[in-house]
Amino acid sequence: MTDKNTSLAREAVYGFIYFSGYLGYLFYRRETELAHWLSLVLIPFFLILWHQRSKNSVSESLASIGLMRGNLKKGLWWACLLGLVLSALQLFLSRRAGAILQLIYSGKAAWLFPMVLILMLVTAGFTEEFFFRGVLQTRFEKLFRNRFLAVVAASILFGLYHLPYAYLNPRWPSFGNWSDALASAMGQGVPAGLILGAVYARTRNLFVPVIVHSLINTLPAMTMMKFGEQ
């Protein structure tokens, strides 16, 4: 491997160690969306900058994450299409399907959907994709020298990331049950991670999985807004 690839492969190991510690921390304390910006975006990015310490480390680090000039429009149109299709599936697959349909029938979805979509774009949609696709998946590619294995590895960690929420969050049906929490976290997180990882691997544009992720989250998230409750 070249020096650059070796550096990225080493960052994959550091990223896995960071994730392991962070996962343990999530069992101790549930984070707010604002805190995710620190844990999933700012700290990992500054650690990457510190590790590279090159003259062009900021631009090179952003490019390695999928935020490179000239590539930011690639795949956006079909990301929106895929995201909308997967979002529509929530009407059949989500445990909140009934509440979603109530919002649609009431007309509240007309203004809730765009508002919650923007919220998703600047919270979980961006923070989680930045870390799991932009940081981990790209580094796993250099570590494993295999794009498919990188997608799978990042997806498994993405599933595990949801385990503390599935076990500790009363909103989840698996609350307080380890086996149900593991099944729920992996059953939802891994398939979603595979889809998001695949679209990122194809486009190398971080905004593509961010858009898809945000659209998937929007309909269920609408039902959790206080002013959207029935």
N, C-alpha and C positions, 0 to 999 in steps of 0.2 A: 504494500500500500504506500501511496505517497505520504509525505509528511502531513498534508492537510487531512487526508482520509484517516491517518493514524490518530490525529488529534480529535477528529469527530468520533472515532470509535472509542477513544478514551472517555470522551464526554458522555457516551452512551452508558458506560459503567458508572460514572459519577451521577448521571441522571437517574439510574435505577436505584442507587444508594439514597439519593435525595428523595425519590418517590417512596421508598420503604419507610424512611423516617417520617415523611409527611403523612403517609397512610396511618401510621401509629398515632400521630398527633390528632388526626381526625376522629379517632375513637375517644380521645380525651376531651376534645373541644370541637363543636360544630362551628364552621366558619360562615361568615356572611359573604355575600357576593362581592362586597368591597374588599374583604380580606383575600378573596381569591386573586384579585389583581396583584396583591403582594406575593402570595405563595406560588401562584401558577405562571405569573408573567414577569414581574419585576425582579424577584430574587433569582429565578433561573436565568434570565437574560443577563443580569449583571455578573452571575457566576461564569457564564459563557464568555463575556467580555474579559473578565479577569483571567480566565484560562488561556484565551487566545493572545491577549496583550500585543496586538500588532497595530501598525499604523492605520490600517483601514478596518479595524476590528468591528466597528459599529455597522458599517455598510455590509461587510462580509457576513457578520452574524445575522443581520436581518435577512440577507439573501439566503442563508442556509436554512432559515426558518420558513421561507416561502414568501417573504415580503421584499421582493426584488423589483426594481423599476423595470418596466417593459413587460412584466409578466402578470401584473395585478388585474388585468381585464380578462385573462385567459380562462375560459370555462364558466364565466359568470352566468351566461344566459341559461345553460343547461343545468347549472347548480340551482338556479331558481326553479326550473321545471321539476327537477328531481326532488327538491325540497318540498314543493307544493304537493307532488304525488304522495310522498311519504307522510306529509302532514295530513292529507286526506284519509290515509289509512288509520289515523288515530280515531276516526269515527267508528271503526270496526274493531280495532285492537286495544285501544286504551281502556283502562278501568274507569276512566272519567268520561267515556263516550256519551253517557246519558246527560251529564252536566254540560258537555260541549254542545250537544244538540239543543238543549234548552236555551243556551246563549244565542245560538244561531236563529232559532225560532222567535226569540224575543226581539231580535234585531240588534242586541247589544254587541254582537260579534263584529258588526260593521265598523265600529270605532275601537273596540277592544283589540281586534286582531293587529292592525298596524301599530298601535301603541305598545302592545306587549312584544311584538316582533322587534321593534327598536330596542326595547329593554333587553331582550334575549341577545341581540347583536352585540351589545356592549357589556353583557355579563357572561353567563355560562357559555354562550356560543363562541365568544372570542377567547376567554380565559382558558377554557378546557381544551379548545383546539390549538391554541398557542403552545400549550405544554405537551399534550399527548401526540399531536401530529407534527407541529412545527419543531419541537425540541426532541422528544423521544423517538418518534418514528424515523426522522431523518438521521439521527445518530445510530439507531439500530441497523439501518441499511448499511452503514459503513462497518459496523461491528460484525454483522452476520454475512455481509456481502451478498445479500439476497433481499430483494424488495418485498417479496411475499412474506417471508419470515418476519420482516420488520413490521408489516401491517398487522400480522397475527399477534406478535409480542406486545405492540402498543395497545391493541384491542383488549387483550387479556388484562393488562394493567388498568385500562379504562374501565373495565368491568369491576375490578377489585376496588377502584377508587369510589365506586358507588356503594360498596359494602357497608361502610359506617352509616351512611344515610339510610340504607334499607333496614339496618338493624336498630338505629337510634332515633329515627324520625317517626313520630306517631302518625304522620300522614301516609306512610307506607304500610300496606297490609301485612308486611313481613316484620313489623316493629316487634322487637324483643325475642324473635325466633331466629336462631343462628342458621339453621338449615334453609328456612324459607328466605332469609335475607341473602344468603349466598346464591341460592337459585335465582332470586329476583334480580340481584345486582349483575350476575354473570349473564342471565338470560336476556336482559335488556341491554347491558353495556357492551357485551362482546359483539353481538350482531350489528349494533349501531356503530361500534368502533370499526368493524370490518368495512362497512359501507363508507364511512367518513374517511377511513384510511385509504380505501381504493380510489376515491375521487381525488384525494390529495396526491396520491402517488401518480395519478394520470396527469394532473395539471401543474403540480408544484406551486400552486397558488393557494396560500393559506386562507384567503377569503372564500374559496369554494367550499371547504368543509364548514367554515364559520356560518355561511348562509344556509347550507343544508341543515346543520345542527340547530340553528335558530328557528328555522321553519318547523322542524320536527317538534321542538319544545313549545312552540307558541300556543297551539290549541289547548294542550293540557294545562299550561301555565295560566291561561285566561280564567280557568275555573277556580284558581287559587287567589285571584284578585278579590279583595273584599267588596269592592263596588260591583263585582260581577257575580257574586253569590246570589243564589235564588232564595 
